Amino acid sequence: MKVIFLYSIIIAILTHAEVTPWELKFKAYVKGLPSDVTELLQRTDKCNHWGGEEPYDKERANEIAAAMKEARCDFLEEDTKSLIKKYNSEPKIVDKIKNFSSL
């Protein structure tokens, strides 16, 4: 019985993912926002991250390109405009979209 209990504690410790301060801030920022807006802001973050990475060799350049493609960074501006238009009558949501980069 003690072995099972200890094993459970070890598994819980090993599988516990630490949440970063930025993740906590992001979670608070998107709280109550529609899922399509939250998804857009997650993509925005990924595109900002990967767009600032240095492609110091071909492998790294390929990794960056794949991540940018997966996040659909080429469509980010168009998708942002679309959601701003969709939520035009909800200024709090529009404000969150427009001010996200300053998070």
N, C-alpha and C positions, 0 to 999 in steps of 0.2 A: 504494500500500500504506500509506504514512504517513497519507494522507488518511482512509482507512477506519479506521485505528487511532485517530486523533484524534477522528474522528466518534463512534466507539464510546465513547471516554472522555467526551466531551461529553454524549452521551445518558445514560450511566451517572450522571453528576453531576446532570443535570437531573431524572432520574426517581428519584433517591434520596430517599426520604421520611425525614425526621428523626424519630426516636423520642423522645418526651418523657419526662422522668423519671417522670411519673405512669404512662405506658404501661408502662415497665419495671417499676415497682412492682406494677401490676395483673397483668402477665404472671407475675411471681414469685408473687403471691398466689394465682392460680388454677392454678398448675402442679400437674398431677396430679388436678385435680378433674374430675368428670364433665362432659360438654359441656352438659347441661341446667342444671347449677349455674353454669357459666361464663356461659352465656347469660343466666340470671337476674341475675347480678351486673353484667353489662354493661347490662342494662335498668335495674337499680337506679341505676347511675351516670347513665344518660341521664335518668331521671326526676328524680333529685336535681338534676342540672344545669338542666334545663328548668323544673322547679318553682321554682327560685330566680331565674329570669329576669324582668325587668320588662317587662310589655306596654305600652310607652309610646305605642303607636298601634295602630290596627286591623290594619295589615299585620303588625306584630310579634306581636300577640296571635294572629293566625291562624297564624303560623309556629310559635309556642310550642304552640298547640293541636294542630297537625299532628304535631309532633315527639312530643308526649305520647301522641297516639293511636297513632303508629307504634311507640312503645316499649311500648304496652299498659300504661301507668301505672295505669289504673283497675283492672287485674287483678293488680297487683304484690303487694299484700298477700296475696291469695288464693293466688297462685302460690308465694309464699315459704312460706306455711304448708304447702302441698302438698308442696314439696320437703323441708321439715324433717321432715314425716311420712314421706316416702319413704325418707329417709336416717337415720331415727331410730336405727338400730342402728350408725351410723357417726358417732361423736361429733366426729371431726375435721372432717368435712364440715359437720355441723350448726353447729359453732363458726364455721367460715369464713362460712357464710350469715349467722348472727346478728351477727357482728362486722364485716361488710364496711363498714358506714357509717363506722367509725372508721379506715378505711384511710388 
